[in-house]
Amino acid sequence: MPLGSVLVTGASSGIGLQTAVHLHANGWRVFGAIRNPGRAEALANAGVEVVPLDVTDDEQTRAAVATVVRKCGAIDALVNNAGIQVRGYFEDVPEADVRAVFETNVFGVMRVTRAVLPFMREARRGRIVMVGSIGGRIGSLALTSYCASKFALEGFAESLALEVAPLQISVSLVAPAMVRTDIWGANRNVAKAAADPKSAYYAWFSESERLADRILKTAPTTPADVAQAVGRALTDTPPRLRYIVGRRAGWLLRARNLLPGEMFEKIYFRQVLRMVTKPR
């Protein structure tokens, strides 16, 4: 008997794929939502049921949720994982790219959440997990729009948790440190102006990219670690509001919480800027 039905968005690769497979292996009936039907093979081979879903599309969102409810009679859990980034210093990132990030990372999350809430409210049960980021708590060079979207996700999740708690619906945030996935490789999205040597920020951006790659090479946090945290958020009694994934993320947040005033920001900013702006 499955633990329940769960819809996982952005399930074609990386964290979403690992999460869908992990939940299926641990007793959930999993529906992996993907934009590109051509990337369904890995999910299908793992026994995950695939549904087409672009979280920026109202009709597809309603259809995906309806599919889960029709097949299972209810939707017990939602994992909002779909997300994108665009790299570049803010002035080099066009407004259309910033809007695209928010449309997926914020409004897409809200769209899918709004679609499942009536069913969870009627059943008076449900769990909603938002896959956020350490970038939702601490800003980062060349990721202004991404961090802004993840900061917004923090506020949305915390506020929603208050609203739906009386309905026995829980909301949790899973915030990992940097994780090596396609978002840093094949799906690395760099704004056109940021990659132009004529940009006033080009030298600093290039250094920030090299810094990110160095950190990624030694990043201990994996998609499997995030998947396990999502699994805990769906089964813990009671679930926590926040699950921080990765030692580095934990250290940074503890330092920020413990240091008085803006001492953390002064130290953190000085260190990061020194690494990016120093002459090579």
N, C-alpha and C positions, 0 to 999 in steps of 0.2 A: 504494500500500500504506500503510494508516494507521500512524502511529507506535505506536499501541496503543489500548486501550480505557480510557476514564476516566469515572468517575462524579463529577458535580459536584452537591453538595447546595445547596439554597437558590438554584436557578438561574432563578427566575422574574423577577428584577429586580436592579438595582444591580450590585454586584460579581459576584454569581453569574452573572447573564445575560451580562455582558461577558466573564467568564472562559470560559463555555461557548462563546460565539461565537468568541472569540479562539483557543481551542484547536482548534475545528473548522476554522477558517480556516488553521491551521498544521499540519494533517495528522493530528489525533487523531480517533478515532471517539468522539464525546462523547454521554454520556447525561446529560441535564439532569433532575435530580430536583426536583420541585415539590410543594408541599402542595395547591395549588388548581389543579385541571385547567383551570379557566377562564382561566388565565394562560399557557397553553402556546403561544399563537400566535406570539409573537416568536421563541421557540426553534425551533419547527417551520419558520418561514419562513427561518431561518438554516441549516437542515439538521441541527439538533441533534435527536437522538432523545429523546423525553420519557418519563420514568417517574414515576408517582405515588409520593411519599415524604414522610411526616411522620416526622422523625427521632426523635420521641418514641414511635413505634409499632413494637413488635418485629416484628409480622407484616409490615407494609409494608417495613420495613428488609430483612428476609430476602428478600422478594419482589423488591425492586428489585435487590439484588445478584444474585439468581438469574437475573433477566432479562438482565443484562449478561453473565454467565457462559454462559448458554444461547445467546445470540446471537453471542458472540465466542470462546467456548471458554476465556476467562480474563478476569480483571479486572486490568489492568496498573497502574492508578493511581486514587487517590481524592483528591478535593479536598473537604475538610470546610469548607464555607463557611456553611451555614445558621446563623443567629444572630438573637437578639432583644435588646432592651434595655428597661428601664423607668426612667424619669427621676424623680428626686425625692430629697430628703435621706433618709438611711437610716430615720430614725424614722417617716417618712411612708409608707414602702413596706411594705405588708403581706407577711407571710411567704409567702403563696401566690404573690405576684408574684415574690419572690426565687427561690422554688423553680421557677417556670416558666422563669426565665432560666437557671438551672443545668440544668434538664431538657433544654433545647435546646442551650445553649452548651457544656456539659460532658458530661452523660450522653448527649445525642444524638450528639455527636462520638464518644464511646466506643462507643456502640451500633453505629454504622455501621462504625467501625474494626474492632470485634470481628467483624462479619459478613464483612468482606473478608479478614481476616488468614489464615484457613485456606486460601483459594485462593492467596494470595500466598506463603504458607509452602510449600505443595505445589509451586508453580512455582519457588520460590527466587528470586523477583524481585518488585519492585513499588515504587511510590513513593506516599507518603502526604503530603499537604500540608494543614496546618491554617491556615486564615485567622484569624489572631489580631488584635491591635490594639496600638497604642502604649499603650492602656489596660491592656495586660497587663504593662507594665513600669513605668508611672507612673500613680499614682492620679489620680482626677478628681472634682471636686465633682458631686453629684447623679447620679453613675453608680456608686454603691458596689457594687450587685449585679453590674452589667455588668463592671466592672473586676475584681471578685473572681473572676468566672467566667473572664475572660481570663488572670488570673494563674494560675488552676488549669490552664488549657489549656497554658500555658508549661511547668509542671511535668510534666504528662502527656506532652506531646510530647517533652520532653528525656529523660524516663525511658524512654518507648517506643522512642526512637531507639537507646538502648543495648541494649535487649532484642532488637530485630529486626535489628540490623546484621549479625550472623553469618549471617542468612538472605538477605542481599543485598536487604533491604528498607530503603529510606531514609525518614526522616521529616524534614520541613521545616516551619518556621513562617514565614508571610508576615505581617508586622506593619505595616499602613499607619497613617499619620497620619489625621486627620479627613478623611473623604471625603463629598462631597455626594451622598447617595442618599436613597431613600424612608424610611430609618430615621430621618432627620432631618426628613422632611416628612410625607407621607401616613401613614406608619407610625410616626410619633413617638408613643411610648407614655409618657404621663405618669401617675403614680400619682394617684388621685383626691384623696387628702389633701394631696398636694404642691400641687395647683392650688387649694386652699381658702384664701382669705385669712385664715382663722382659725388656720392652721398657724403654729407658733412660728418656722418656717423660711421662711415664704412670701416675705418681702422678699428674703432671700438667694437663695432658689431662683429667683425672678423675675430677679434680676440675673445669676445663673449661666446662665440660659437666653438672656438677651440677649448675654452674653459669648460663649456657644457660637455663636450666630447670627452675631455679628461675625466670629469666627474662620472660620466656614464660608464667608462671603461672599468671603473672600480665599484660601481653601484651594486650593493649586495641585495637590494630589493628586487624581486622577480614578479612577473604576472601571477605566478602560483601563490606567492605570499598575499597578494591583494585578493585573489580568489578565496583564500582561506579566511581572510578577514570578513569578506562579504558573507561567507557561510556562517560565521559566528554572529554577524549582525542579524541574520535571518533565523537563528535558532537560540541565541542567548535568552535567558529568562531572568530578569527583563533585559532587553537589548539596551546598549549604551547609545547615547546621542552621537559620540565620535569614536572612531577607531583609527588611530594613527599607525601607519604601516611603515616600518623601516627604522633602524636605529638612528640614522642621520636625521630623519624628520623629527623623531622623538627628542634628540639632543637639542636641535634648534628651537623647538617649541618650549622645552623646559627652560632653556637659557633666556628666551624672550619673556617667559612668565616670571622668572626669578630675579632678573636684573631690574633695578629700579629705574623709573622714568623712561627716558629714551636711550639709555646706555646701550642696550642691545643693538638698536638701529645704528648708533654711532660706530660701534665696533664692526658690525656686519657690513655697513655701507663702506667704511674705510677699507676693509679687507677686500671686498669685491672690486671696488673701484681701483685699488692699487693693482690688482691682477689684470684688470682690463685696460687701464690707461698707461701703465708703465711702458717706457720705450722698449722695443724688442732689440 
